[in-house]
Amino acid sequence: MSDSEHYDPLTPRQTGTAVRDTQERKMPRGMVIRLVAYLVAGHVVAAFLYILFAVAGGNQ
């Protein structure tokens, strides 16, 4: 019998899981910075468009 018959992909391995878990569960720092930058930039653009339409609609 081979080990592949008893392999369960949903059960974590027991060897070296402490190191692997922290590396797999943490997002890379560059991705976090990019995500925050995109969120801030997106909200700035949305606020600008809201103000643009609010000013344009108020002059009727």
ABEGO torsion letter per residue (X at the ends): XBAAAABBAABBBABGAAAAAAAAABBBAAAAAAAAAAAAAAAAAAAAAAAAAAAAAAAX
